[in-house]
Amino acid sequence: MKNIRKIVFEKDFKIILLKNKINIINYYEVLEINDDNIILTYEFGKIIIKGSDLVLTKMLDCEILIEGNIKSVEL
Amino acid sequence: MIRLIVKENKFKKFLKKLNDNNINIYKINKNTIIVDEKDLERINKIKTIYGVEIDDYVGIKKVIKNINYIFIFSIIISFVFIIVNSNIIYKINIITDDIEVKNIIKKEIRDYDIKIHSFKKKNYDIIEKNIIKNNKNKIEWIEIEDSGTTINIKVQTRKIKNKEKIGKPRNIIAKKNAIIKRINAKYGDVLKENNIYVNKGDIIISGNISFNNISKNIEAKGDVYGEVWYKVKTSVSYNDFFIKKTNELKKVIKIDFLNKHIYLTKNKYKYKKEKEVFKISCLFLPIRISLVEQNKIIKKWTVLTEEEVINKAKELSRKKINNKLKDKEYIIFEKQLKQIYFNSKIEVEMFFAVYENITDYSFIE
């Protein structure tokens, strides 16, 4: 039961990197959205995602999904 | 959920604005976003400078919105119509030659409300038992068969040997036109001899015996065998097939809806023998789902030669006669009379002389 709660109400910050996709869980806010970079904030600072043709495909209050040619992720 | 269209040049800014206001966006496309319907009021407040339009509902809301209620209503009405109609009796067949028994059955089933344009009943077993109970002397056996919208009532009438007639004076007569071959007389006066031709109804063993000029009627006992002649016509087609079983087996889900059978399989066997493994029936709908085991059968067509057709026709004629025969009865002689040729078949006429029991009784009043 504890494990289920942990999965459902996840509080840890997480970055899941997939092919041409990046899923960020428990971010704070979006600072900038561009085709070449997207800047987000999280508990310990900023995340800069660089690449080309970057688009947001899902944006919930604790989760964001970005698609495009991702070149780098800077923390 | 609802889909919104946002003017393209301000799209990213609008996304940022939604994010700042903690509004969830479930899907983002070129210039469309999918958001929760409950957030629409908040979006309306912040959309002031952004060109935002409602495109369409998505998800269940869209399905509900697009439901064609007339279509669904007509489907429900159709189902109700089918169910009601398939549970109404449109025809009743009482299968018996006895008119008296037929009338009794008609009266009985009317009492149980089994009549045309009435609803079918479920408890046919009880009705059958009650009809037999009420008419012990007339009905031996009854079966009420539900065949779609038709009710078939098969009746076997009771044939009781009239007790009064047992021991009553009687003659033994010929049941058919025949040549007498054997007379086994226990009681009575034998009037005919072997190899004599008798017509139907002729007295063979008389129950009227005379001794010292005194005449007395007794119950004649015995049996008579005779040679009876038959002519049998049988047609056989040149095209014949034989069936061969294969080892190919498969389990298939079968859906029976009304009188239609639907098999959920890609490669259907053209000819098959099937055995039911498991079934689920629905009480309210005329539908049944079953798991059947199918055995593939090969059906091969061949063209018979003239000789083969005639031999087959002879064999079938012989079978027809043999099926009628009882113990001690047999075919004495057979002969082919003629054969008529048709385009696709041959009709063969056969003559049979049969050794048969021709015993019948006529009571002396």
Interface residues (C-beta under 8 A of the other chain):
Chain A: E29 V30 E32 I33 N34 V55 L56 T57 K58 M59 L60 D61
Chain B: K12 L15 K16 L18 N19 D20 N22 N24 I25 Y26 K27 I28 N29
